[in-house]
């Protein structure tokens, strides 16, 4: 079972990936430096270091589904 505290919701809008709020600084509508092709690679088992452009905080994404990014550490 995926731990809920390690997951963060995201949206894909016109080929760009956004989060409604940054889990670290609280900034709204953050455009992530991540492309939909990379989401497929992450689902296949590749880890991705994701650096949020709003505050330069980072999290390692270890899995995804259609709605959530799964981090290696709690983000909630």
N, C-alpha and C positions, 0 to 999 in steps of 0.2 A: 504494500500500500504506500502511495506517495504521501510523505508528510506535508500537510497543508502549510505549515509555517515556512517551508522551503520553496513555495511556489509563488509566482507573481503573474498576474494577468497581462496579456498584451493584445493588440489589435493590428491587423494588416489592412492598410488603407492605400489603395492604388500602388501596390508594390513596396510600400514603406512600412516599417514596423514601429509602432508607437506603444508607450505605456501611458495610462491616464495620469499616473503620479509616480514620481521617483520614490523608491522605497528608502532612500538614504536622506535626501534633502527635502522631499515633498514638492518639488517643482511639478507643474502640470503639463500634460501633453508633450512628453519627451520623445523626440525622434531618436531611435536607437541606431547605432552603426552596425546594423545587421540586415541581411537580405533574406527573402524567402528561400532561396537556394540553400543558404546556410542552415535554416531550420531543418531541412531534410537531412543534411549531413549530421546534425546534432541528434536527430531521431535514430539515425543509423549507428550511433555510438561515439561520435567524435565530440570531445568537450570543447567549449568556446569561452574564452575570457571576454566578458562583456564589460566595457567601461562606459559608464553613463556620462554623456557630454555636459550635463548640467553641473555636476559636482566632482567629476573624475573619480567617483567611487566605483568599485568593481565587484563583480560576482562571477563565479564560474558556472556556466549553464551546462548541466549534465544531461538534460532531456527536455523535450517539448511535447506538447500535444496541440490541438487546434486552438486552445485558449490560454494555456499557461506555460511559462518558462519554469523549469525546475532547477533550483540552485543547489550547490553543494553545502550551503550553510543557511541558517534561518534568515529570512528577509522581512518577516512580519513581526 
